[in-house]
Amino acid sequence: MPRIFAWIGAAFLAFGLVFAAVGLWAWAGDRALAEAGTQASGTVIDLSRRYDSDSGSTYRPVVEFHDAKGTRHEFVGSVGSSPPAYSRGETVSVIYDPAAPGRAMIDGFLDRYFLPLVFGGMGGVFAVLGGGLLFFFIRRRRIVARLKDSGVPISAKFVECYRDTSTRVNGRHPWRVVGQATHPTTGKLQSFKSDAIWVDLSEQLRGGDIRVLIDPARPKQHFVDLSDYVEAG
């Protein structure tokens, strides 16, 4: 597995963890406000329009409420939507911080959980993808290192060097070499596929054999040794 997959995995994992942390921070802040805050009745007095990059627009409710002392406060909801989730004149439940009434939010599912869910969800997806890439990269490297150290070499007949269109890195598809030989453990004819390489070795390998390192105890684990032709990825 090329080293670039490790870099991509690490980038995805870092990006995911940052997003997940933002989601967790938003959730913790909203939860703290909900537990320590005071309830009040508010009214949507306006809709704040914001334009996005696609020339569309979203609307956030502008809410006014009065605290326990009767002082009027106003805030803009944290979540925008199109069409608007609220209408002018609509009564909403508000939670505010008694020590700092300007810190307030609408007590609704969308306003309390949208940002934590979006950031947490995106962060979780990227973290899982990145962690998965890193896991498979490290696992494959360990298998290859073990096979190079103690694997049993066999000679396999070259079959093809094909373009792996299922994988794309920087807009390019890698190549993979395939050989066939009878596995000494199972006694059956088996195909052996190489790790990704970035050159076509069809001319160099046509009509010849390729060196394959196998683990007799694990027939599915193998490494096609192309070190005479390409550098390790």
C-alpha positions, 0 to 999 in steps of 0.5 A, spaced: 500 500 500 503 506 497 505 511 503 500 516 500 495 512 503 498 513 510 498 521 509 491 521 506 489 517 512 492 521 517 489 528 514 482 525 514 483 522 522 486 529 524 480 533 520 475 528 523 478 529 530 477 537 530 470 537 527 468 532 532 471 536 538 468 542 535 461 538 535 463 536 542 464 543 545 458 545 542 454 540 545 457 541 552 456 548 551 449 547 550 448 542 555 451 547 560 446 552 558 440 548 559 442 545 566 444 552 569 440 556 565 433 559 566 427 558 562 423 564 559 418 565 553 420 569 547 418 572 540 420 571 533 421 579 531 425 578 525 428 573 520 436 575 519 437 573 512 444 570 510 447 569 503 451 562 502 456 561 497 451 558 492 447 564 491 442 561 496 440 564 502 438 562 509 434 565 515 435 565 522 430 567 527 431 574 531 428 573 538 426 577 543 425 575 551 425 579 558 429 576 563 426 575 571 428 582 572 423 584 566 429 587 562 429 586 554 434 582 551 435 580 543 439 574 540 439 571 533 438 564 533 445 559 531 441 555 526 439 558 519 434 554 514 431 555 508 425 556 508 425 559 515 424 554 521 420 560 524 415 565 522 415 573 525 410 573 531 411 566 533 412 564 540 418 560 542 421 557 549 428 560 550 433 558 555 438 564 558 444 564 562 441 568 569 448 571 570 449 573 562 442 574 559 445 575 552 447 568 552 441 565 550 438 560 545 431 557 543 429 551 547 428 546 540 431 540 538 434 544 531 437 549 535 440 545 541 443 539 537 444 541 529 451 544 530 453 538 535 450 533 530 453 536 524 460 537 526 460 530 530 457 526 525 462 529 519 468 528 524 466 521 526 465 519 518 472 522 517 475 520 523 473 513 521 475 513 514 482 516 516 483 511 522 481 505 517 486 507 512 491 508 517 489 501 520 490 497 513 496 501 511 500 499 518 497 492 518 499 491 511 506 494 512 507 489 518 505 483 514 510 485 508 515 486 513 514 479 516 514 476 509 520 479 507 523 476 513 521 469 514 516 468 508 517 462 503 519 464 496 516 461 490 516 462 483 509 464 479 508 465 472 506 472 470 499 473 468 498 481 467 500 488 469 493 491 469 490 498 471 487 498 478 481 503 476 478 502 483 483 506 486 485 513 484 490 517 487 492 525 485 487 523 479 492 517 477 490 509 477 496 505 480 498 498 476 498 491 479 501 485 477 498 478 477 501 472 477 499 464 478 502 458 481 500 452 485 500 454 493 505 449 496 500 449 502 494 448 499 496 444 492 491 449 488 493 454 483 492 461 486 493 468 483 497 472 487 496 480 486 501 485 488 501 492 491 500 498 487 505 500 483 506 506 479 509 504 472 506 498 467 511 492 468 508 488 462 514 489 457 519 487 463 515 481 465 512 478 459 513 471 458 517 470 465 516 469 472 515 473 478 518 472 485 512 471 491 513 471 498 508 467 502 506 464 509 505 457 509 500 458 515 496 463 512 495 461 505 492 468 503 497 472 505 503 474 500 507 479 497 509 480 490 516 482 490 518 487 485 524 490 488 528 489 482 523 493 478 520 498 482 522 502 489 518 500 495 512 505 496 
